[in-house]
Amino acid sequence: MSGHCPARAARILFLFAAISFKSIQAFISSSELNQRPINDIYESSSNLSSSTSSSSSLNDIKAAVIVPGFLTGADEMQPLVDALQKRGIPSIAVPFPNHHWIPCLGGRSARPILERIDYTVRHLAYHNGDVTKVPKEIKYSWIDCALDFNDNPGGVLEVGGSSEVDLFPQNVSPRGEFLSESIPDRKDAKGRIALIGHSAGGWISRVYLSNRNYGGRSYNGSELVHSLVTLGSPNANAPGAAFKSIEWINREEIPDNVRALAVAGKGFQGDKCGTFTKNAYSFCCSEGSDGSQYDGDGVTPVFSALAMEGKNCDKLVLEGDILHFSFADTFGGDLFTGDLARMQRERDLSWYASDEAMDQWVGWL
């Protein structure tokens, strides 16, 4: 386990706020400010199967891009990167720190994260899976972040006029500049790579695969991705603005030319693991549920993690007690996740990046 990092306190603070709907409402501002594009070079716009039905002429590359979950960044995903590297799968986490999630708070558009996914996928596909050639420097100031926070559409206060994805303004683009000479054109890609999304990174990865217009841009990620793995991702519809984008992507299945695996952890019953888990499950469930009757990984209930469909989509519930995240190793974890952090420490529990879990799902890749 890695050492305590003060920056991780923000991740726990905001995750707790996400579960508390009223906390999010209090945090969000809806004031309007001018916007500018992120980068002019972007274009507009349980038997596990091992086969793939790809219509792409590109070869499949043994390399993966990891999409961090809500309010985590590349640093928090480093244990997963290291574990995949040891298993012979060159991997890189989308290179951003956890505060880059701030514009997405309250169920707003995921475009700030989607732009970063596209940047990383295009580079890795162009460099034939060589993770050392993916630039990791990001120019994104706190002023950019604050302006994006005000402009990014959707959410509980319906910034831009609506919380519905199809009604998002088409002229609002995320800010920031990735420090590379250029972003490779997808037509120059050497092959297709794998995409691994942890928590919210999973459903956002599904949006990336889609060819539909999401808030002003269609990402068509299936052209560059051969496989998708979601780890403890809330894939099921639920009430509230935070799930509007999930409802949007659930109108379609995983593209036929992409293999997919939905992975769920279990062993943490909603009525036995403290208030944090009970509220998290309630947040992911239908109206009227208090979350107490569900099993899951402590944050995402099993049924929601498995709610992903597609012609080549497999589903896996991991054996053993598998946590959503390494809360005991996170600064502030005891304060905000309570029983989960204590249980992890006392019982030496695993999470999705631990050997016990990875031995069960990584072979699918």
Protein Blocks (a to p, Z undefined) as FASTA:
>chain_A
ZZddfklmmmmmmmmmmmmmmlmmmmpccbdcddddfblkbcghjdddfbdcdfbfbdcd
ddddddddehiafklmmmmmmmmmmnopacddddddfklmmmmgghiafklmmmmmmmmm
mmmmmnnopaklmcfbdcddfklmmmmmmmmggjjnogohiabfklgcfkbccedddddf
bdcdfklpgbdcddddehjlmmmmmmmmpmcdehhiafklmmmccbdcdehiafbccedj
klmmmmmmmmpccdfkbccdddddehiafklnojklmmmmmmmmcehiaolmpccehlac
fklmmmccdfklccdddedjddfbdfklpghklmmnommmmmmmmnopacfkbmklmmmm
mmmZZ
